[in-house]
Amino acid sequence: MNDKVTALLDTYRNKGIEFTAEDLDYFETLWNRLTIEFDVLEDSALRSVESTIKTRKGITSSLPSVPDDADDLAISPIEKIGNCAKMEPVAVRVKMVKLFPPNHPRMAQVGIIGDATGTCKVTTWKNAANPEPFVEGKCYEIQWANVDFYNDRVQLITTQAAVKPWNEDIQVKRTDRDTLTGFITKVLSAGMVNRCPVEKCRKPLTVCAGGYFCTDHGIQQQSIPDLRARVILDGETARIVYLNASVLEDLTGFSVSDAEEIVRSQPVGGLFAVEKRLHDLIFGRALMVHSTPMNEQAFAQDAAFITSPGVA
């Protein structure tokens, strides 16, 4: 078992939590799937494992409790994202800026919300209080959202929150940290990925007997082809940047259709050829990225090659 997972389990053992052999196999399988199959960063995967430990062992969250009449009890005044500084329930009015594919089977949605003072990550979980999904570009009022912090950045937890649409448009601040410049010094991964065809899912699929396997929707006969790349952008600081298909096509002119054509023309080695093509197109180039930060990564909204990053 991975050393980080072992250390995490030991932390809970020291608190009196006991684990069976079945538990240990389950956590090891989860870790391997997240880090190997779905290419999740180790810190994010470890948090997912810890969340699963709490759920499997019935460990109660330490988040502040929400009153039973929370649907009728609003928090006043409305707080701004940039002013959220205490780990306590808040009410915010925000716009859903960007949604990303969840990296854990229990996650329903992961996205970036924002207002005029800044942006933050928000995560919704399956079987949580709010059955209606967020829609990108729509505005919402969220009551009883709990504030959390990771790497000194605010995150909102909406497991018990009350969410309703907000009909007025909300302007979202674009901060300096959203603009990154540097050289692509390493391509961590690049190439084609098969995504779930079920509406609003978009999770990466793994090839299995009978088709493709989605952790949410089981075996699928069809898949949606996609392109992605994860790179290290080395500028004032080194950051991991996620480049989606539209950004890659704008940068390089290489599209999902081009990748599909290569795979069709090369039944053996086609996927490797796509990976090499992307690597050759982006590696070593100077890049400016307008991005949405989320945990250890930055997700590119748009990007352009530049002559020089102009960093010290």
LINFEN-V71854 format. One record per backbone hydrogen bond with DSSP energy under -0.5 kcal/mol. CO is the residue of the C=O (numbers start at 1). NH is the residue of the N-H. E is the energy in kcal/mol with one decimal. If there is no record, write none. Layout:
BEGIN
co->[CO/CO]
nh->[NH/NH]
e->[E/E]
END
This chain:
BEGIN
co->[2/3/4/5/6/7/8/9/10/12/12/13/20/21/22/23/24/25/26/27/28/29/30/31/32/32/33/34/41/42/43/44/45/46/47/48/49/50/51/52/53/54/54/55/58/67/69/69/72/79/80/80/81/83/86/88/90/91/92/94/95/95/96/98/100/104/106/109/110/111/112/112/113/114/115/115/118/120/121/122/123/124/124/125/129/135/138/139/140/140/141/141/142/143/145/146/148/150/153/154/155/156/156/157/158/159/161/162/164/173/175/176/178/178/180/181/182/183/183/184/186/186/189/191/193/194/195/196/198/198/203/206/208/211/212/212/213/214/218/220/223/224/226/227/228/229/230/230/231/231/232/232/232/233/233/234/237/237/239/239/240/241/241/242/242/243/244/245/246/247/248/248/249/253/255/256/257/258/259/260/261/262/266/267/269/270/271/272/273/274/275/276/277/278/279/282/285/286/287/288/289/289/290/290/291/292/294/296/297/298/298/299/302/304]
nh->[6/7/8/9/10/11/12/13/14/15/17/16/24/25/26/27/28/29/30/31/32/33/34/35/36/37/38/40/45/46/47/48/49/50/51/52/53/54/55/56/57/58/59/58/60/70/72/73/74/93/83/84/84/85/88/147/145/79/142/140/97/114/137/112/110/107/126/124/100/122/97/98/120/95/118/173/115/113/156/111/158/108/109/128/131/138/96/166/94/142/143/164/92/162/90/157/155/153/150/121/148/123/158/146/161/129/163/143/141/175/178/179/180/291/289/236/287/185/234/284/188/232/230/228/226/205/224/202/201/202/196/213/211/208/214/220/206/218/214/212/225/195/193/245/191/243/188/189/233/241/185/186/234/235/239/183/235/239/233/241/298/231/243/244/300/229/248/249/250/251/252/254/253/255/259/260/261/262/263/264/265/266/270/269/273/274/275/276/277/278/279/280/281/282/283/285/184/306/182/304/180/291/301/302/293/299/297/240/294/242/300/292/290/288]
e->[-2.4/-2.5/-1.9/-2.6/-2.3/-1.7/-1.5/-2.4/-2.3/-0.6/-2.4/-2.0/-2.2/-2.2/-2.2/-2.6/-2.2/-2.4/-2.4/-2.5/-2.3/-2.4/-2.5/-2.6/-2.4/-1.0/-2.2/-3.1/-2.7/-2.6/-1.7/-1.9/-2.4/-2.5/-2.3/-2.1/-2.4/-2.2/-2.1/-3.1/-2.3/-0.5/-2.5/-0.7/-0.5/-1.5/-1.4/-0.8/-0.7/-0.5/-1.7/-0.5/-1.3/-0.8/-2.2/-0.6/-2.3/-3.5/-3.1/-3.0/-1.0/-1.7/-3.4/-2.5/-0.8/-1.6/-2.9/-2.6/-3.1/-2.6/-2.4/-1.4/-2.4/-2.5/-1.1/-2.7/-2.4/-2.5/-2.5/-2.5/-1.2/-2.6/-1.5/-1.4/-0.7/-2.1/-2.9/-2.4/-2.4/-0.5/-0.5/-2.3/-2.1/-2.6/-2.5/-3.0/-2.8/-1.6/-2.2/-1.1/-2.9/-1.3/-0.6/-2.3/-0.7/-2.2/-0.6/-3.2/-3.0/-0.7/-1.6/-1.8/-0.6/-3.9/-3.3/-0.5/-3.2/-1.2/-3.0/-2.5/-0.8/-2.7/-2.8/-1.7/-1.6/-3.3/-2.6/-0.8/-2.1/-0.6/-2.3/-3.4/-2.0/-2.6/-0.5/-3.6/-1.7/-1.9/-2.4/-2.6/-0.6/-2.5/-2.2/-0.6/-1.9/-3.3/-1.9/-1.6/-0.6/-3.0/-1.8/-0.9/-0.7/-0.8/-2.3/-2.1/-1.8/-0.5/-3.3/-0.5/-2.2/-2.6/-0.5/-0.5/-2.5/-1.9/-2.6/-2.5/-2.2/-2.3/-2.8/-0.6/-2.3/-0.6/-2.0/-2.6/-2.2/-1.9/-2.2/-2.5/-2.2/-1.5/-1.1/-0.6/-2.0/-2.0/-2.2/-2.6/-2.2/-2.4/-2.4/-2.7/-1.6/-1.6/-2.6/-1.8/-2.4/-2.0/-1.7/-2.2/-2.9/-0.7/-3.4/-1.4/-0.6/-2.8/-2.0/-0.8/-2.9/-3.1/-0.7/-2.4/-2.5/-2.6]
END
